[in-house]
Amino acid sequence: MMQEPSIMQPIIQYGFAGFSAVLLGVLIWMIKNLLIVLKDSSQVIINNTKAIHTLDATTKEVKESINETRHEVILMKQEMIRKPCGENLK
């Protein structure tokens, strides 16, 4: 017994073909947006890296300044100890 072709069969095939086309369009749209997000996040990473380098340089400058100030304070303390009015500072 052979089955007669149903009138619904071409409609279902066209439906699957149309749905596949829609899914392909959605996939292309998603990949396009993903590439945009990757580009934007790469720019954020670049900006953050620059900020970290700037912060590192500033921190080094502050550390050097603190070390210089510490050295100057030690020299001032030694100078005050050498003076007669600084006897009670020991």
C-alpha positions as semicolon CSV with decimal commas, in nm:
position;residue;x (nm);y (nm);z (nm)
1;M;0,000;0,000;0,000
2;M;0,149;0,328;-0,108
3;Q;0,072;0,639;0,082
4;E;-0,056;0,931;-0,111
5;P;0,144;1,248;-0,063
6;S;-0,022;1,469;0,190
7;I;-0,103;1,827;0,109
8;M;0,059;1,924;0,443
9;Q;0,398;1,782;0,350
10;P;0,514;2,077;0,130
11;I;0,383;2,325;0,388
12;I;0,581;2,152;0,662
13;Q;0,894;2,147;0,446
14;Y;0,859;2,517;0,366
15;G;0,798;2,583;0,736
16;F;1,120;2,407;0,832
17;A;1,309;2,591;0,557
18;G;1,168;2,925;0,673
19;F;1,242;2,848;1,036
20;S;1,598;2,749;0,941
21;A;1,641;3,080;0,759
22;V;1,513;3,269;1,064
23;L;1,748;3,076;1,294
24;L;2,039;3,146;1,060
25;G;1,951;3,517;1,067
26;V;1,936;3,513;1,448
27;L;2,272;3,334;1,461
28;I;2,434;3,591;1,231
29;W;2,285;3,875;1,440
30;M;2,416;3,717;1,761
31;I;2,767;3,672;1,618
32;K;2,767;4,034;1,498
33;N;2,669;4,154;1,846
34;L;2,924;3,923;2,006
35;L;3,200;4,076;1,793
36;I;3,088;4,424;1,897
37;V;3,094;4,324;2,264
38;L;3,438;4,166;2,226
39;K;3,568;4,485;2,063
40;D;3,421;4,699;2,342
41;S;3,556;4,475;2,617
42;S;3,899;4,477;2,452
43;Q;3,891;4,857;2,465
44;V;3,793;4,844;2,833
45;I;4,083;4,608;2,904
46;I;4,322;4,843;2,722
47;N;4,195;5,143;2,921
48;N;4,218;4,952;3,249
49;T;4,573;4,844;3,169
50;K;4,671;5,206;3,100
51;A;4,509;5,312;3,429
52;I;4,698;5,040;3,618
53;H;5,030;5,151;3,466
54;T;4,955;5,513;3,557
55;L;4,858;5,412;3,911
56;D;5,174;5,203;3,942
57;A;5,393;5,495;3,834
58;T;5,213;5,729;4,075
59;T;5,250;5,479;4,358
60;K;5,623;5,452;4,292
61;E;5,653;5,831;4,301
62;V;5,463;5,845;4,631
63;K;5,682;5,570;4,776
64;E;5,998;5,758;4,675
65;S;5,858;6,077;4,826
66;I;5,776;5,895;5,151
67;N;6,125;5,746;5,165
68;E;6,282;6,090;5,108
69;T;6,061;6,242;5,376
70;R;6,147;5,961;5,617
71;H;6,517;6,019;5,556
72;E;6,475;6,395;5,614
73;V;6,285;6,332;5,938
74;I;6,562;6,100;6,059
75;L;6,820;6,367;5,979
76;M;6,612;6,629;6,162
77;K;6,580;6,401;6,465
78;Q;6,955;6,344;6,470
79;E;7,016;6,719;6,442
80;M;6,774;6,787;6,728
81;I;6,942;6,523;6,944
82;R;7,282;6,686;6,885
83;K;7,158;7,021;7,008
84;P;7,158;7,078;7,387
85;C;6,783;7,148;7,404
86;G;6,719;6,808;7,251
87;E;6,863;6,605;7,537
88;N;6,523;6,482;7,652
89;L;6,427;6,357;7,301
90;K;6,649;6,049;7,322
